[in-house]
């Protein structure tokens, strides 16, 4: 079955989030923003879809790279098509990012699911039909009643456990919050959450990403005393040697890399260097479902877990299809936001969570996203 077309629709939708000057998401007033949908169409009319940002799916990217690689090709040749796109990155002048690769790869997997009339996680080879979720708390802020104090974190953690979450990960305060970064405040927030949820709930921390070695060590020792499950991206990940040092110095597991470039090949170097105890990979981080699966199997061969970074139908599918991923990351969460509210471009959220903290997998074909095409077509940007 050949792919005969690749097209992009860009549309307006309503968000209740805004980004600060450093790119961190926080609650904000309702506003309209743009989103794009890539659609791959086969000769029999079957389609596969994946969402992305307009910047990742610019017309030039669609014509120069995406259509050039996928149109006229076998819809099931995901590995070859992903490798061809990855090959083009070297000569793209940085235009063809891993995030664009991820969108195309997800659309190919979704297309295969629709052609085979099966969920993606079952095509991969399902390990389970529901995944335990941890609540991933949004970065700290200075909003009254939001995430402005350690006590705010403690209260919100209690709400998350009452909702059913089996574990919690904190993102603490980062610039442009006026007094951050601050290790003392990070540890106070962590202590408040530990006190609020008790000794048995797994807790994790993703703090300021540019702490020094000494600061990261101080933070890690504090988390050990609080019996945290892992520490995440507390230093610049471009310094793999710093993470190898930290992993040796701390008893608490170090997880990574999250944002380091290099796909699964870079993560192989982290394993070789002893720079992490738990590997990390997300669909947007490494360029798609295809390279995340390579990373998962790489970690498994070394007896390591690989925790999937990020939420969404594509990351959920990987979490369900692999043995060495313990959690699904559900978030980002904030007292002022309703994560379970469905965005206008969908008919249902892709990761509903039950009262016991499990996210069941959709049995619909493909990635299982219930897309509201009528809304999208009625709200196109042009």
N, C-alpha and C positions, 0 to 999 in steps of 0.2 A: 504493500500500500504506500503510494507516494504522497508526499506533501506538495500541494500545488500553490499554497499562498501563505504568507505571513503578514499580518496586519496589526495595527495598533489603534486603539480608541482611547483618547484622553478626555476625562470628564471631571466635573466638579462634585464634591461631596462635603458634608459638614463634619468638622472635627471639633473636639473640645480640648485639644491639647495645643500647646505652643512651645517653640524651642527657644532656649535662652541663648546668649551670645556664644556659649561654648558648645551648643548643639544638643543639650540635654532637654528631655521632654518634661513638661510640667502642666498642670491644669491651667486652662485659660478660657476666655469667652468663646462662644460658638463662632466659627468662621468657616468660610468656604475655601477649600484647597483643591489642588489638582491631583489626580491619580491616573495611571495608565493601565490598560489591559492588553497584553499580547495574545493574539489568537493565531494558532497554526491550524490550517485546514487541509484535509486529505481529499483525494479525488472522489471518494464516496460521500463527501460532505461532513464526515466526522471531524470534530474540532477538539483541540486542547487549549487550555487557557492558563495564564499566570499574570498576577498583578506586579506592578513595579512603579517606580517614580518616572515622571516625564523626562527627567534628566538622563535616566538610564536607557530610555527608549526613544531618543530623539530621532527624527526622520533620517538623518544621515546614518545613524547606527543601524536603523532598520534596513536601509538600502545597501549600505557598503558592506555590512558584515552578516546580519541575521539572514536576510533573504538569500544572499550569495552563498551561504553555507547550507541552509536547510531546504530551500525550494527545489523540487525535483528529486529529492532524496527519500530513501526508505524511512518511513515513520518510526520503525523499530530500531533504527541504527543509532541509538542514543549515545553509545560510547564513542563511535567514530565522529559523530557530529559535535559532541562536546570536545573531543580532542582537536578537531578542526578549528573550532572557535578559540580554544585555548592557544592554538598555534598562531592565530591571527593577532593575539594580544601584543606580541613583541613588536610588530610593525604598525600598531595602531596609535602610537604616540600617547599612550595612556588613556585613549578614548574608550577602549573596550575593557571595561572593568570586570572584576569578578562578580559584581552584583548584576551586571547585564548578562554574563554567562549563566548566572543562577536563574534568572527569569526564563531564558530560553530553555534551559535544561528542565525546569519545572513544567513548562508548557509541553515539552516532549514526553515527560512522564505522565502528565495528565492526559495527553493524546493517546498514549499507549493504553492507559486504563480504560478510556472510552472505547477504543477499538476492541479490547479484550473483554469489555463489560465487567471489570473487576477493580477493586480499590488498589491504589498504588502500593500500600503497605503489604498487601497480599501478593502482588506481583514480585515485590522484592523478596518475599518469603517471611510471612508474619511470625513473630515470636509471641505476641500477646494481642488481645483485642481491646485492652484499656490500659492506660498508663497513669501512674500516680503523679500528681502535679505538686510542684512547689510554687508558692506565691512569690513572685519577683517584685519587690517594692521599688517604686520609682525613686530617683535621686532626691535627696533632701532639698528643702526650700526655706523660705522665710514667710510662709503664709500662715496666718493665725489659724490654729486648728488643723493645719495640714501636716507637713513633715518638718516642722521648724525646731522641734526639741526632742531629746531622748524620750520624754514622756509620750510625745505624739507617736513615736515608733512603737512604744510598748502597747498603747491603746489600740493602734491599728493592727498589730500582730495578734492581739486577742480576738479582734473581729475576723481576721483571716482564718484562724484556727476554728472559730465558731462556724465559719462558712464551710469548712471541710478540708482545707489545705493540710497536707501531711508534713510539710516543711516550709521554711521561709528563707528567702535570700534578701539581704539588705543592700541597697545602693545608698551610701551616705552622702554627705554634703561635698560638693565640688564647686569651684569657681563657675559662675560669677557670684555665688553666695559670699557675702562681704567678708566673713571671718574664716572661710575655708581655704585650704584643707586644714584639718585639725585632728590629730590622732586621738587626743583626749576625748573630744566629742564623739568621734567614731566609736570608741570603746564604751562610752557612756550609753550611746544608742544601742549597741550590741548587748550591753548588760541589762538595759531596760527591757529589751525583747526577751532575753533569756529568763529574766524574772517573771515576765508576763505569761510566757508559754510553758514554763516548767523545764525540768532537766532532760526530758526525753525527746523533745521535738528537734529534728535536725535543723540546724541553722547554718547559713553561709554568708559571706561578706564579699561584696564587690565594691571596693573603696576607690579613692582618688588614684588615678592611673600613673602618676608620676612621682610617687614617693621615692626617697633615696633608699639604699640598702638598709641603713641604720633605722630609718623610720618604718620600713616594711617589717623588719625584724621585731621592733617594739610592738607593732600592731599585731603581728602573728603570735607573739608570746601572750599578749592579752587575750587573743581569741582562743588559744590553747587552754587558758584558765577558765574560759567560759564554755569549753567543750563544743566548739564549732566544728562543722563537718568539712569545710574547706575555706581557703582564702584565694581570691581571684583578682588578677590584673591590678596589683598594687604598685607595680613599677612599669616603666616603659618596656614593652615587649620586644623592642628592637635590640635590647641587651639580653640575649639568651643566657649569657654567662651570669648575669645577676640573678636570674631565676634558678640556675643550677646551684648557685651559692645559697639562695634562700631555701630551696628544697632540702639541702643538706643541714641547714641550721635549725629548721623547725620540725616539730613532731606533727603539727596539723598538716593535712594534705594540701599541696599547692596544685591548682588547676590552671591549665593553659595549653597553648596560647589561644586567645580569643580573636584578637584583631590583627595578628601578625600576618603579613602577606606570605605567599609561597604555597598555598593550598596544602595538600597532604604531604608534599615533599618537605616543607618547613616543619611540619609536625613530626615527621620521622627524625629530623635533626634534634628536636626537643627531647624525644625519647632517648636518642643516642647520647645526648649530653646530660641526661638525668635532670632536666630542667622542670619537670613536673611529675606529680604522682598520679594525676588524672588528666587525660587528654581532653581538649576542647575543640569543637567544630560546629559551625552552623551553616545553613544553606547559603546565606548571604556572605558569610565570611570566606568560604573557600570556593565558591563558584557553582553551587548547585547540589542537587541530591546525589548525583553520580560521584563527585569527589568526597562528599561527606561519607558515603558508604565505604569508599576506599580508606578513609581515615578511621572509621569505626573498626574495620577489619584489621587495619594496621595495629591499632591499640589492642585489640583482642589477641593478636598473635604474641603480644608481650604481657599478656595477663592483666591488662589495664582496662579500666572503664574509660569511656569517652562520652562525656556529657554534652548533649546537643544544646547549642546556644540559640536562644530566641524562640518565639512562639509562631503560630500559624500552621496551616494544614500540612505544609511540606516538612517542617521540623517535627510535627506530631507523627507523621508517617514513618520517619526514620526512627523515632523513639520507640514506636511499636514494632518495628521490623527487626530490631537488633537486640541482642541479649545484654550487651555490656554498656547500656545506658540505663541509669537508675530512675531518672526523673524526666518529666516534661516541664519546661519553664513556661509558666503561665503569667503573663503580665505584659506591660508594666502596670503596677497597681498603685492606687492613691486613694485616700479617704474621700476626695472630691470627685472621683471618676467612677463610672459604672462600667466595669470591664465586660459585663454580660449584655450590655446594650448592643444591639445589632446595627452595624453601619448601613447606610442607605443602599449601598451597592451590593449588599448580600441579603438573602432572605432568612438566613440563620447564621449564627457565629459558627466557625469551624471547630471550636474546641469547648463545647459545653462541659461543665464539670458537675459530677453528681455530689451528693451530700457527704460521701465518704472520701472525697478528694481524688477521684479517678476521672480521667477524660476518656470516654469511649470513642472508638474509631468509627467513622462513618463507613457504611457498607455501600455507598453510592460509587459508581465507576469513577476512576481517576483519583484526584486529590480530595474529592468529596466536598468541594466548596459549592454552596448553593448560591449561584450568582444571579443577581437581579438585572438581567440584560435590559429589561424595559426601562428601569431607572437610568442605567448607563446611557442608553441611546437617547433618552430624553434630556440628558444633562451634559452633552458633549461640549467641549470648549470651542469647537468650530465645526 
